[in-house]
Amino acid sequence: ASALVRALLEALREGHSRSFAGPEIVVTTPSGEMHELGALMASVVAAAEGWQVTYLGPNVPTDELAEVARERGARAVALSIVFRDRDGDLTEELVRLRRSLPEGTALLLGGGSARRAHGSTELPGTVVVDDLAQFRAELGRLRAEASRA
């Protein structure tokens, strides 16, 4: 069932035209996170909202993610965090990722464990989204910000 849902979500994402010049977003899950359906859903929403989506799949190391975001000139990075048994390690990874991203790149965290992983760490430019509607609203806010700049 997961494979069918994954294929459907990928087809939906690819169905959106990449011919328009929307802002770039990189979507993935952090290292150790294999549950990618949330990230795939976020990539579909972003594509539907006119963003250029680079989807990296699950389990992406922090340094590689930051490098791709810099290379692509990403306006945002979205991480889906569903299940984590090493939250302290993930918090450290998030701090390292935030420091590695360019100043104007937003970090969007979603999924069942996103709030816990974010914890009390103050990470400027980082937003925890509780659902896809809030994710869509945040993408709209970021896009409006980028067009004013």
Phi, psi and omega per residue, in radians:
A1 nan -0.727 3.138
S2 -1.074 -0.691 -3.137
A3 -1.123 -0.680 3.113
L4 -1.172 -0.755 3.112
V5 -1.098 -0.753 3.120
R6 -1.019 -0.830 -3.136
A7 -1.082 -0.722 3.110
L8 -1.098 -0.803 -3.133
L9 -1.109 -0.715 3.100
E10 -1.104 -0.722 3.115
A11 -1.115 -0.714 3.099
L12 -1.080 -0.781 3.135
R13 -1.094 -0.802 -3.120
E14 -1.203 -0.374 -3.141
G15 -1.210 -0.310 3.117
H16 -1.473 2.382 -3.078
S17 -1.127 2.426 3.038
R18 -1.765 0.277 -3.085
S19 -1.443 -0.310 3.124
F20 -1.528 2.794 -3.032
A21 -1.788 1.154 3.085
G22 -1.457 2.990 3.104
P23 -1.179 2.772 -3.108
E24 -1.631 2.398 3.020
I25 -2.301 2.429 3.055
V26 -1.870 2.242 -3.070
V27 -2.148 2.362 -3.111
T28 -2.915 -2.981 2.919
T29 -2.126 2.678 -3.134
P30 -1.257 2.924 3.123
S31 -0.993 2.419 -3.114
G32 1.554 -0.196 -3.128
E33 -1.771 1.937 -3.091
M34 -1.714 -0.176 -3.106
H35 -1.442 1.802 -2.991
E36 -1.826 -0.051 -3.070
L37 -1.087 -0.641 3.074
G38 -1.099 -0.735 3.110
A39 -1.136 -0.709 3.098
L40 -1.097 -0.740 3.099
M41 -1.087 -0.728 3.108
A42 -1.092 -0.661 3.136
S43 -1.155 -0.623 3.096
V44 -1.163 -0.795 3.123
V45 -1.053 -0.800 -3.134
A46 -1.071 -0.770 3.122
A47 -1.098 -0.710 3.126
A48 -1.139 -0.471 3.119
E49 -1.530 0.101 3.053
G50 1.589 0.228 3.099
W51 -1.503 2.575 2.975
Q52 -1.421 2.062 -3.013
V53 -1.846 2.223 2.927
T54 -1.900 1.914 -3.132
Y55 -1.742 2.142 -3.052
L56 -1.733 -0.083 -3.085
G57 1.453 -2.987 -3.090
P58 -1.549 2.893 2.919
N59 1.102 0.913 -3.083
V60 -1.784 2.171 3.112
P61 -1.066 2.549 -3.066
T62 -0.951 -0.825 -3.092
D63 -1.102 -0.708 3.113
E64 -1.150 -0.722 3.117
L65 -1.058 -0.829 -3.140
A66 -1.083 -0.687 3.133
E67 -1.114 -0.790 3.115
V68 -1.091 -0.762 -3.139
A69 -1.058 -0.740 3.103
R70 -1.140 -0.819 -3.130
E71 -1.053 -0.680 -3.095
R72 -1.460 -0.138 -3.084
G73 1.121 0.681 -3.036
A74 -1.107 2.374 3.018
R75 -1.427 -0.412 -3.134
A76 -2.634 2.682 2.985
V77 -2.178 2.265 3.125
A78 -2.025 2.215 3.110
L79 -2.021 2.303 3.024
S80 -1.750 2.133 -3.097
I81 -2.153 1.733 -3.040
V82 -1.661 -0.874 -3.045
F83 -2.412 2.155 3.106
R84 -2.410 2.271 3.048
D85 -1.798 -0.067 3.123
R86 -2.178 1.077 -3.053
D87 -1.007 -0.663 3.135
G88 -1.058 -0.725 3.092
D89 -1.105 -0.707 -3.126
L90 -1.174 -0.698 3.096
T91 -1.026 -0.747 3.088
E92 -1.094 -0.713 3.097
E93 -1.087 -0.726 3.139
L94 -1.121 -0.704 3.092
V95 -1.086 -0.786 3.134
R96 -1.129 -0.712 3.107
L97 -1.104 -0.826 -3.125
R98 -0.999 -0.735 3.131
R99 -1.197 -0.469 -3.099
S100 -1.484 -0.335 -3.128
L101 -1.441 2.579 3.044
P102 -0.993 2.664 -3.056
E103 -0.937 -0.673 -3.077
G104 -1.511 0.090 -3.117
T105 -1.612 2.081 3.126
A106 -1.340 2.553 3.047
L107 -1.996 2.003 -3.103
L108 -1.892 2.184 -3.113
L109 -1.989 2.275 3.104
G110 -2.450 2.919 3.135
G111 1.947 2.911 -3.038
G112 -1.039 -0.453 -3.125
S113 -1.915 0.160 -3.062
A114 -1.107 -0.817 -3.121
R115 -1.106 -0.741 -3.137
R116 -1.156 -0.714 3.129
A117 -1.152 -0.675 3.121
H118 -1.179 -0.643 3.069
G119 0.985 -2.531 -3.125
S120 -1.664 0.083 -3.141
T121 -1.149 2.247 3.114
E122 -1.531 1.861 -3.131
L123 -2.030 1.713 3.131
P124 -0.967 2.463 3.127
G125 1.371 0.224 -3.132
T126 -2.024 2.320 -3.136
V127 -2.253 2.298 3.011
V128 -1.644 2.179 3.114
V129 -1.888 2.392 -3.040
D130 -1.585 -0.300 3.140
D131 -2.807 3.049 -3.087
L132 -1.200 -0.492 3.078
A133 -1.138 -0.758 3.102
Q134 -1.183 -0.641 3.076
F135 -1.049 -0.813 3.124
R136 -1.052 -0.748 3.127
A137 -1.113 -0.714 3.131
E138 -1.140 -0.691 3.075
L139 -1.069 -0.716 3.098
G140 -1.094 -0.737 3.111
R141 -1.100 -0.785 -3.137
L142 -1.129 -0.700 3.136
R143 -1.139 -0.723 3.113
A144 -1.130 -0.722 3.081
E145 -1.026 -0.772 -3.101
A146 -1.157 -0.638 -3.132
S147 -1.294 -0.398 3.070
R148 -1.376 -0.406 -3.071
A149 -1.363 nan nan
